[in-house]
Amino acid sequence: MVGLPDEKWSKLVTAFVVVKNPGISAGDLDTFLKDSNKLASFKRPRRYEILP
């Protein structure tokens, strides 16, 4: 994860993710992290970049 420039927040935590299933979306990843209760809300990435 890295902080990328953002106009509103100055930096936005972004996760670059390589997925095995091309059908997985950024929304799927965010939902998984929300539902797993293993990562505090403030630690979740606010943006996801899906890589091949």
mmCIF file as Biopython writes it, N, C-alpha, C and O atoms, coordinates in Angstrom:
data_model
#
loop_
_atom_site.group_PDB
_atom_site.id
_atom_site.type_symbol
_atom_site.label_atom_id
_atom_site.label_alt_id
_atom_site.label_comp_id
_atom_site.label_asym_id
_atom_site.label_entity_id
_atom_site.label_seq_id
_atom_site.pdbx_PDB_ins_code
_atom_site.Cartn_x
_atom_site.Cartn_y
_atom_site.Cartn_z
_atom_site.occupancy
_atom_site.B_iso_or_equiv
_atom_site.auth_seq_id
_atom_site.auth_asym_id
_atom_site.pdbx_PDB_model_num
ATOM 1   N N  . MET A ? 1  ? 0.841   -1.167  0.000   1.0 0.0 1  A 1 
ATOM 2   C CA . MET A ? 1  ? 0.000   0.000   0.000   1.0 0.0 1  A 1 
ATOM 3   C C  . MET A ? 1  ? 0.888   1.232   0.000   1.0 0.0 1  A 1 
ATOM 4   O O  . MET A ? 1  ? 1.966   1.263   0.593   1.0 0.0 1  A 1 
ATOM 5   N N  . VAL A ? 2  ? 0.387   2.240   -0.690  1.0 0.0 2  A 1 
ATOM 6   C CA . VAL A ? 2  ? 1.107   3.507   -0.772  1.0 0.0 2  A 1 
ATOM 7   C C  . VAL A ? 2  ? 0.113   4.662   -0.663  1.0 0.0 2  A 1 
ATOM 8   O O  . VAL A ? 2  ? -1.086  4.488   -0.880  1.0 0.0 2  A 1 
ATOM 9   N N  . GLY A ? 3  ? 0.619   5.813   -0.333  1.0 0.0 3  A 1 
ATOM 10  C CA . GLY A ? 3  ? -0.199  7.008   -0.317  1.0 0.0 3  A 1 
ATOM 11  C C  . GLY A ? 3  ? -0.033  7.740   -1.638  1.0 0.0 3  A 1 
ATOM 12  O O  . GLY A ? 3  ? 1.060   8.203   -1.962  1.0 0.0 3  A 1 
ATOM 13  N N  . LEU A ? 4  ? -1.110  7.844   -2.398  1.0 0.0 4  A 1 
ATOM 14  C CA . LEU A ? 4  ? -1.077  8.568   -3.667  1.0 0.0 4  A 1 
ATOM 15  C C  . LEU A ? 4  ? -1.694  9.948   -3.479  1.0 0.0 4  A 1 
ATOM 16  O O  . LEU A ? 4  ? -2.568  10.119  -2.629  1.0 0.0 4  A 1 
ATOM 17  N N  . PRO A ? 5  ? -1.259  10.928  -4.253  1.0 0.0 5  A 1 
ATOM 18  C CA . PRO A ? 5  ? -1.791  12.276  -4.113  1.0 0.0 5  A 1 
ATOM 19  C C  . PRO A ? 5  ? -3.314  12.319  -4.269  1.0 0.0 5  A 1 
ATOM 20  O O  . PRO A ? 5  ? -3.890  11.621  -5.104  1.0 0.0 5  A 1 
ATOM 21  N N  . ASP A ? 6  ? -3.942  13.152  -3.449  1.0 0.0 6  A 1 
ATOM 22  C CA . ASP A ? 6  ? -5.388  13.318  -3.483  1.0 0.0 6  A 1 
ATOM 23  C C  . ASP A ? 6  ? -5.694  14.781  -3.188  1.0 0.0 6  A 1 
ATOM 24  O O  . ASP A ? 6  ? -5.125  15.358  -2.262  1.0 0.0 6  A 1 
ATOM 25  N N  . GLU A ? 7  ? -6.587  15.385  -3.967  1.0 0.0 7  A 1 
ATOM 26  C CA . GLU A ? 7  ? -6.901  16.798  -3.780  1.0 0.0 7  A 1 
ATOM 27  C C  . GLU A ? 7  ? -7.552  17.078  -2.438  1.0 0.0 7  A 1 
ATOM 28  O O  . GLU A ? 7  ? -7.230  18.077  -1.794  1.0 0.0 7  A 1 
ATOM 29  N N  . LYS A ? 8  ? -8.457  16.217  -2.005  1.0 0.0 8  A 1 
ATOM 30  C CA . LYS A ? 8  ? -9.193  16.458  -0.761  1.0 0.0 8  A 1 
ATOM 31  C C  . LYS A ? 8  ? -8.378  16.119  0.482   1.0 0.0 8  A 1 
ATOM 32  O O  . LYS A ? 8  ? -8.345  16.896  1.436   1.0 0.0 8  A 1 
ATOM 33  N N  . TRP A ? 9  ? -7.722  14.961  0.472   1.0 0.0 9  A 1 
ATOM 34  C CA . TRP A ? 9  ? -7.061  14.456  1.672   1.0 0.0 9  A 1 
ATOM 35  C C  . TRP A ? 9  ? -5.540  14.582  1.638   1.0 0.0 9  A 1 
ATOM 36  O O  . TRP A ? 9  ? -4.874  14.161  2.584   1.0 0.0 9  A 1 
ATOM 37  N N  . SER A ? 10 ? -4.993  15.132  0.610   1.0 0.0 10 A 1 
ATOM 38  C CA . SER A ? 10 ? -3.554  15.258  0.432   1.0 0.0 10 A 1 
ATOM 39  C C  . SER A ? 10 ? -2.955  13.943  -0.057  1.0 0.0 10 A 1 
ATOM 40  O O  . SER A ? 10 ? -2.281  13.911  -1.087  1.0 0.0 10 A 1 
ATOM 41  N N  . LYS A ? 11 ? -3.197  12.855  0.681   1.0 0.0 11 A 1 
ATOM 42  C CA . LYS A ? 11 ? -2.763  11.519  0.243   1.0 0.0 11 A 1 
ATOM 43  C C  . LYS A ? 11 ? -3.888  10.536  0.515   1.0 0.0 11 A 1 
ATOM 44  O O  . LYS A ? 11 ? -4.632  10.675  1.486   1.0 0.0 11 A 1 
ATOM 45  N N  . LEU A ? 12 ? -3.999  9.550   -0.348  1.0 0.0 12 A 1 
ATOM 46  C CA . LEU A ? 12 ? -5.037  8.536   -0.233  1.0 0.0 12 A 1 
ATOM 47  C C  . LEU A ? 12 ? -4.373  7.168   -0.211  1.0 0.0 12 A 1 
ATOM 48  O O  . LEU A ? 12 ? -3.611  6.836   -1.119  1.0 0.0 12 A 1 
ATOM 49  N N  . VAL A ? 13 ? -4.653  6.372   0.812   1.0 0.0 13 A 1 
ATOM 50  C CA . VAL A ? 13 ? -4.057  5.039   0.920   1.0 0.0 13 A 1 
ATOM 51  C C  . VAL A ? 13 ? -4.600  4.171   -0.210  1.0 0.0 13 A 1 
ATOM 52  O O  . VAL A ? 13 ? -5.809  3.978   -0.341  1.0 0.0 13 A 1 
ATOM 53  N N  . THR A ? 14 ? -3.686  3.655   -1.017  1.0 0.0 14 A 1 
ATOM 54  C CA . THR A ? 14 ? -4.045  2.873   -2.198  1.0 0.0 14 A 1 
ATOM 55  C C  . THR A ? 14 ? -3.367  1.510   -2.137  1.0 0.0 14 A 1 
ATOM 56  O O  . THR A ? 14 ? -2.167  1.406   -1.887  1.0 0.0 14 A 1 
ATOM 57  N N  . ALA A ? 15 ? -4.165  0.467   -2.370  1.0 0.0 15 A 1 
ATOM 58  C CA . ALA A ? 15 ? -3.628  -0.894  -2.416  1.0 0.0 15 A 1 
ATOM 59  C C  . ALA A ? 15 ? -3.526  -1.330  -3.879  1.0 0.0 15 A 1 
ATOM 60  O O  . ALA A ? 15 ? -4.491  -1.212  -4.634  1.0 0.0 15 A 1 
ATOM 61  N N  . PHE A ? 16 ? -2.374  -1.824  -4.268  1.0 0.0 16 A 1 
ATOM 62  C CA . PHE A ? 16 ? -2.173  -2.400  -5.594  1.0 0.0 16 A 1 
ATOM 63  C C  . PHE A ? 16 ? -2.264  -3.911  -5.425  1.0 0.0 16 A 1 
ATOM 64  O O  . PHE A ? 16 ? -1.466  -4.515  -4.707  1.0 0.0 16 A 1 
ATOM 65  N N  . VAL A ? 17 ? -3.245  -4.517  -6.094  1.0 0.0 17 A 1 
ATOM 66  C CA . VAL A ? 17 ? -3.570  -5.916  -5.846  1.0 0.0 17 A 1 
ATOM 67  C C  . VAL A ? 17 ? -3.506  -6.722  -7.135  1.0 0.0 17 A 1 
ATOM 68  O O  . VAL A ? 17 ? -4.078  -6.332  -8.153  1.0 0.0 17 A 1 
ATOM 69  N N  . VAL A ? 18 ? -2.804  -7.849  -7.082  1.0 0.0 18 A 1 
ATOM 70  C CA . VAL A ? 18 ? -2.783  -8.802  -8.193  1.0 0.0 18 A 1 
ATOM 71  C C  . VAL A ? 18 ? -3.756  -9.914  -7.819  1.0 0.0 18 A 1 
ATOM 72  O O  . VAL A ? 18 ? -3.583  -10.578 -6.797  1.0 0.0 18 A 1 
ATOM 73  N N  . VAL A ? 19 ? -4.783  -10.117 -8.649  1.0 0.0 19 A 1 
ATOM 74  C CA . VAL A ? 19 ? -5.795  -11.128 -8.349  1.0 0.0 19 A 1 
ATOM 75  C C  . VAL A ? 19 ? -5.688  -12.292 -9.322  1.0 0.0 19 A 1 
ATOM 76  O O  . VAL A ? 19 ? -5.329  -12.123 -10.487 1.0 0.0 19 A 1 
ATOM 77  N N  . LYS A ? 20 ? -6.008  -13.477 -8.814  1.0 0.0 20 A 1 
ATOM 78  C CA . LYS A ? 20 ? -6.005  -14.663 -9.672  1.0 0.0 20 A 1 
ATOM 79  C C  . LYS A ? 20 ? -7.297  -14.760 -10.465 1.0 0.0 20 A 1 
ATOM 80  O O  . LYS A ? 20 ? -7.312  -15.294 -11.574 1.0 0.0 20 A 1 
ATOM 81  N N  . ASN A ? 21 ? -8.382  -14.244 -9.898  1.0 0.0 21 A 1 
ATOM 82  C CA . ASN A ? 21 ? -9.684  -14.285 -10.545 1.0 0.0 21 A 1 
ATOM 83  C C  . ASN A ? 21 ? -9.977  -12.901 -11.121 1.0 0.0 21 A 1 
ATOM 84  O O  . ASN A ? 21 ? -10.186 -11.953 -10.363 1.0 0.0 21 A 1 
ATOM 85  N N  . PRO A ? 22 ? -9.996  -12.767 -12.448 1.0 0.0 22 A 1 
ATOM 86  C CA . PRO A ? 22 ? -10.206 -11.449 -13.044 1.0 0.0 22 A 1 
ATOM 87  C C  . PRO A ? 22 ? -11.587 -10.857 -12.767 1.0 0.0 22 A 1 
ATOM 88  O O  . PRO A ? 22 ? -11.821 -9.687  -13.069 1.0 0.0 22 A 1 
ATOM 89  N N  . GLY A ? 23 ? -12.506 -11.642 -12.200 1.0 0.0 23 A 1 
ATOM 90  C CA . GLY A ? 23 ? -13.846 -11.151 -11.887 1.0 0.0 23 A 1 
ATOM 91  C C  . GLY A ? 23 ? -13.931 -10.395 -10.572 1.0 0.0 23 A 1 
ATOM 92  O O  . GLY A ? 23 ? -14.979 -9.838  -10.246 1.0 0.0 23 A 1 
ATOM 93  N N  . ILE A ? 24 ? -12.840 -10.368 -9.812  1.0 0.0 24 A 1 
ATOM 94  C CA . ILE A ? 24 ? -12.845 -9.683  -8.510  1.0 0.0 24 A 1 
ATOM 95  C C  . ILE A ? 24 ? -12.684 -8.185  -8.733  1.0 0.0 24 A 1 
ATOM 96  O O  . ILE A ? 24 ? -11.816 -7.739  -9.483  1.0 0.0 24 A 1 
ATOM 97  N N  . SER A ? 25 ? -13.545 -7.418  -8.062  1.0 0.0 25 A 1 
ATOM 98  C CA . SER A ? 25 ? -13.512 -5.962  -8.223  1.0 0.0 25 A 1 
ATOM 99  C C  . SER A ? 25 ? -12.990 -5.290  -6.955  1.0 0.0 25 A 1 
ATOM 100 O O  . SER A ? 25 ? -12.817 -5.929  -5.917  1.0 0.0 25 A 1 
ATOM 101 N N  . ALA A ? 26 ? -12.749 -4.005  -7.066  1.0 0.0 26 A 1 
ATOM 102 C CA . ALA A ? 26 ? -12.322 -3.223  -5.905  1.0 0.0 26 A 1 
ATOM 103 C C  . ALA A ? 26 ? -13.403 -3.263  -4.818  1.0 0.0 26 A 1 
ATOM 104 O O  . ALA A ? 26 ? -13.095 -3.316  -3.628  1.0 0.0 26 A 1 
ATOM 105 N N  . GLY A ? 27 ? -14.657 -3.238  -5.238  1.0 0.0 27 A 1 
ATOM 106 C CA . GLY A ? 27 ? -15.769 -3.329  -4.281  1.0 0.0 27 A 1 
ATOM 107 C C  . GLY A ? 27 ? -15.762 -4.647  -3.533  1.0 0.0 27 A 1 
ATOM 108 O O  . GLY A ? 27 ? -16.037 -4.686  -2.334  1.0 0.0 27 A 1 
ATOM 109 N N  . ASP A ? 28 ? -15.449 -5.729  -4.234  1.0 0.0 28 A 1 
ATOM 110 C CA . ASP A ? 28 ? -15.363 -7.052  -3.599  1.0 0.0 28 A 1 
ATOM 111 C C  . ASP A ? 28 ? -14.278 -7.059  -2.523  1.0 0.0 28 A 1 
ATOM 112 O O  . ASP A ? 28 ? -14.480 -7.585  -1.428  1.0 0.0 28 A 1 
ATOM 113 N N  . LEU A ? 29 ? -13.143 -6.477  -2.843  1.0 0.0 29 A 1 
ATOM 114 C CA . LEU A ? 29 ? -12.035 -6.429  -1.881  1.0 0.0 29 A 1 
ATOM 115 C C  . LEU A ? 29 ? -12.411 -5.601  -0.658  1.0 0.0 29 A 1 
ATOM 116 O O  . LEU A ? 29 ? -12.139 -5.996  0.475   1.0 0.0 29 A 1 
ATOM 117 N N  . ASP A ? 30 ? -13.038 -4.453  -0.894  1.0 0.0 30 A 1 
ATOM 118 C CA . ASP A ? 30 ? -13.415 -3.590  0.219   1.0 0.0 30 A 1 
ATOM 119 C C  . ASP A ? 30 ? -14.461 -4.268  1.108   1.0 0.0 30 A 1 
ATOM 120 O O  . ASP A ? 30 ? -14.382 -4.192  2.334   1.0 0.0 30 A 1 
ATOM 121 N N  . THR A ? 31 ? -15.427 -4.922  0.493   1.0 0.0 31 A 1 
ATOM 122 C CA . THR A ? 31 ? -16.451 -5.647  1.257   1.0 0.0 31 A 1 
ATOM 123 C C  . THR A ? 31 ? -15.818 -6.748  2.083   1.0 0.0 31 A 1 
ATOM 124 O O  . THR A ? 31 ? -16.177 -6.934  3.245   1.0 0.0 31 A 1 
ATOM 125 N N  . PHE A ? 32 ? -14.888 -7.474  1.503   1.0 0.0 32 A 1 
ATOM 126 C CA . PHE A ? 32 ? -14.197 -8.537  2.232   1.0 0.0 32 A 1 
ATOM 127 C C  . PHE A ? 32 ? -13.495 -7.974  3.472   1.0 0.0 32 A 1 
ATOM 128 O O  . PHE A ? 32 ? -13.600 -8.541  4.560   1.0 0.0 32 A 1 
ATOM 129 N N  . LEU A ? 33 ? -12.783 -6.861  3.302   1.0 0.0 33 A 1 
ATOM 130 C CA . LEU A ? 33 ? -12.064 -6.275  4.437   1.0 0.0 33 A 1 
ATOM 131 C C  . LEU A ? 33 ? -13.016 -5.734  5.495   1.0 0.0 33 A 1 
ATOM 132 O O  . LEU A ? 33 ? -12.731 -5.829  6.689   1.0 0.0 33 A 1 
ATOM 133 N N  . LYS A ? 34 ? -14.141 -5.171  5.074   1.0 0.0 34 A 1 
ATOM 134 C CA . LYS A ? 34 ? -15.142 -4.671  6.035   1.0 0.0 34 A 1 
ATOM 135 C C  . LYS A ? 34 ? -15.722 -5.828  6.839   1.0 0.0 34 A 1 
ATOM 136 O O  . LYS A ? 34 ? -15.832 -5.750  8.063   1.0 0.0 34 A 1 
ATOM 137 N N  . ASP A ? 35 ? -16.094 -6.903  6.145   1.0 0.0 35 A 1 
ATOM 138 C CA . ASP A ? 35 ? -16.778 -8.032  6.774   1.0 0.0 35 A 1 
ATOM 139 C C  . ASP A ? 35 ? -15.867 -8.933  7.590   1.0 0.0 35 A 1 
ATOM 140 O O  . ASP A ? 35 ? -16.342 -9.648  8.472   1.0 0.0 35 A 1 
ATOM 141 N N  . SER A ? 36 ? -14.573 -8.915  7.315   1.0 0.0 36 A 1 
ATOM 142 C CA . SER A ? 36 ? -13.660 -9.833  7.997   1.0 0.0 36 A 1 
ATOM 143 C C  . SER A ? 36 ? -13.393 -9.417  9.438   1.0 0.0 36 A 1 
ATOM 144 O O  . SER A ? 36 ? -13.002 -10.250 10.256  1.0 0.0 36 A 1 
ATOM 145 N N  . ASN A ? 37 ? -13.596 -8.146  9.760   1.0 0.0 37 A 1 
ATOM 146 C CA . ASN A ? 37 ? -13.350 -7.616  11.111  1.0 0.0 37 A 1 
ATOM 147 C C  . ASN A ? 37 ? -11.918 -7.848  11.586  1.0 0.0 37 A 1 
ATOM 148 O O  . ASN A ? 37 ? -11.654 -7.842  12.788  1.0 0.0 37 A 1 
ATOM 149 N N  . LYS A ? 38 ? -11.006 -8.051  10.662  1.0 0.0 38 A 1 
ATOM 150 C CA . LYS A ? 38 ? -9.605  -8.262  11.028  1.0 0.0 38 A 1 
ATOM 151 C C  . LYS A ? 38 ? -8.773  -7.014  10.790  1.0 0.0 38 A 1 
ATOM 152 O O  . LYS A ? 38 ? -7.602  -6.956  11.165  1.0 0.0 38 A 1 
ATOM 153 N N  . LEU A ? 39 ? -9.389  -6.006  10.160  1.0 0.0 39 A 1 
ATOM 154 C CA . LEU A ? 39 ? -8.666  -4.788  9.857   1.0 0.0 39 A 1 
ATOM 155 C C  . LEU A ? 39 ? -9.541  -3.607  10.267  1.0 0.0 39 A 1 
ATOM 156 O O  . LEU A ? 39 ? -10.680 -3.482  9.817   1.0 0.0 39 A 1 
ATOM 157 N N  . ALA A ? 40 ? -9.008  -2.753  11.113  1.0 0.0 40 A 1 
ATOM 158 C CA . ALA A ? 40 ? -9.763  -1.593  11.577  1.0 0.0 40 A 1 
ATOM 159 C C  . ALA A ? 40 ? -10.153 -0.719  10.390  1.0 0.0 40 A 1 
ATOM 160 O O  . ALA A ? 40 ? -9.415  -0.627  9.409   1.0 0.0 40 A 1 
ATOM 161 N N  . SER A ? 41 ? -11.301 -0.087  10.482  1.0 0.0 41 A 1 
ATOM 162 C CA . SER A ? 41 ? -11.819 0.720   9.388   1.0 0.0 41 A 1 
ATOM 163 C C  . SER A ? 41 ? -10.830 1.789   8.935   1.0 0.0 41 A 1 
ATOM 164 O O  . SER A ? 41 ? -10.682 2.024   7.735   1.0 0.0 41 A 1 
ATOM 165 N N  . PHE A ? 42 ? -10.161 2.429   9.869   1.0 0.0 42 A 1 
ATOM 166 C CA . PHE A ? 42 ? -9.242  3.500   9.490   1.0 0.0 42 A 1 
ATOM 167 C C  . PHE A ? 42 ? -7.982  2.981   8.808   1.0 0.0 42 A 1 
ATOM 168 O O  . PHE A ? 42 ? -7.224  3.768   8.241   1.0 0.0 42 A 1 
ATOM 169 N N  . LYS A ? 43 ? -7.745  1.681   8.851   1.0 0.0 43 A 1 
ATOM 170 C CA . LYS A ? 43 ? -6.576  1.094   8.194   1.0 0.0 43 A 1 
ATOM 171 C C  . LYS A ? 43 ? -6.881  0.558   6.796   1.0 0.0 43 A 1 
ATOM 172 O O  . LYS A ? 43 ? -5.966  0.198   6.054   1.0 0.0 43 A 1 
ATOM 173 N N  . ARG A ? 44 ? -8.160  0.505   6.436   1.0 0.0 44 A 1 
ATOM 174 C CA . ARG A ? 44 ? -8.541  0.002   5.114   1.0 0.0 44 A 1 
ATOM 175 C C  . ARG A ? 44 ? -8.106  0.960   4.021   1.0 0.0 44 A 1 
ATOM 176 O O  . ARG A ? 44 ? -8.194  2.176   4.192   1.0 0.0 44 A 1 
ATOM 177 N N  . PRO A ? 45 ? -7.635  0.426   2.895   1.0 0.0 45 A 1 
ATOM 178 C CA . PRO A ? 45 ? -7.324  1.287   1.755   1.0 0.0 45 A 1 
ATOM 179 C C  . PRO A ? 45 ? -8.591  2.000   1.292   1.0 0.0 45 A 1 
ATOM 180 O O  . PRO A ? 45 ? -9.690  1.456   1.406   1.0 0.0 45 A 1 
ATOM 181 N N  . ARG A ? 46 ? -8.441  3.185   0.782   1.0 0.0 46 A 1 
ATOM 182 C CA . ARG A ? 46 ? -9.575  3.943   0.251   1.0 0.0 46 A 1 
ATOM 183 C C  . ARG A ? 46 ? -9.657  3.839   -1.256  1.0 0.0 46 A 1 
ATOM 184 O O  . ARG A ? 46 ? -10.628 4.277   -1.873  1.0 0.0 46 A 1 
ATOM 185 N N  . ARG A ? 47 ? -8.629  3.257   -1.838  1.0 0.0 47 A 1 
ATOM 186 C CA . ARG A ? 47 ? -8.601  3.068   -3.288  1.0 0.0 47 A 1 
ATOM 187 C C  . ARG A ? 47 ? -7.859  1.763   -3.566  1.0 0.0 47 A 1 
ATOM 188 O O  . ARG A ? 47 ? -6.895  1.422   -2.881  1.0 0.0 47 A 1 
ATOM 189 N N  . TYR A ? 48 ? -8.332  1.033   -4.592  1.0 0.0 48 A 1 
ATOM 190 C CA . TYR A ? 48 ? -7.714  -0.225  -4.989  1.0 0.0 48 A 1 
ATOM 191 C C  . TYR A ? 48 ? -7.357  -0.145  -6.468  1.0 0.0 48 A 1 
ATOM 192 O O  . TYR A ? 48 ? -8.157  0.310   -7.286  1.0 0.0 48 A 1 
ATOM 193 N N  . GLU A ? 49 ? -6.180  -0.580  -6.794  1.0 0.0 49 A 1 
ATOM 194 C CA . GLU A ? 49 ? -5.758  -0.700  -8.201  1.0 0.0 49 A 1 
ATOM 195 C C  . GLU A ? 49 ? -5.565  -2.179  -8.477  1.0 0.0 49 A 1 
ATOM 196 O O  . GLU A ? 49 ? -4.670  -2.806  -7.909  1.0 0.0 49 A 1 
ATOM 197 N N  . ILE A ? 50 ? -6.401  -2.746  -9.348  1.0 0.0 50 A 1 
ATOM 198 C CA . ILE A ? 50 ? -6.327  -4.157  -9.702  1.0 0.0 50 A 1 
ATOM 199 C C  . ILE A ? 50 ? -5.315  -4.298  -10.842 1.0 0.0 50 A 1 
ATOM 200 O O  . ILE A ? 50 ? -5.427  -3.643  -11.878 1.0 0.0 50 A 1 
ATOM 201 N N  . LEU A ? 51 ? -4.334  -5.162  -10.627 1.0 0.0 51 A 1 
ATOM 202 C CA . LEU A ? 51 ? -3.280  -5.403  -11.622 1.0 0.0 51 A 1 
ATOM 203 C C  . LEU A ? 51 ? -3.429  -6.792  -12.226 1.0 0.0 51 A 1 
ATOM 204 O O  . LEU A ? 51 ? -3.918  -7.711  -11.569 1.0 0.0 51 A 1 
ATOM 205 N N  . PRO A ? 52 ? -3.000  -6.949  -13.496 1.0 0.0 52 A 1 
ATOM 206 C CA . PRO A ? 52 ? -3.113  -8.278  -14.133 1.0 0.0 52 A 1 
ATOM 207 C C  . PRO A ? 52 ? -2.092  -9.257  -13.566 1.0 0.0 52 A 1 
ATOM 208 O O  . PRO A ? 52 ? -2.046  -10.413 -13.986 1.0 0.0 52 A 1 
#
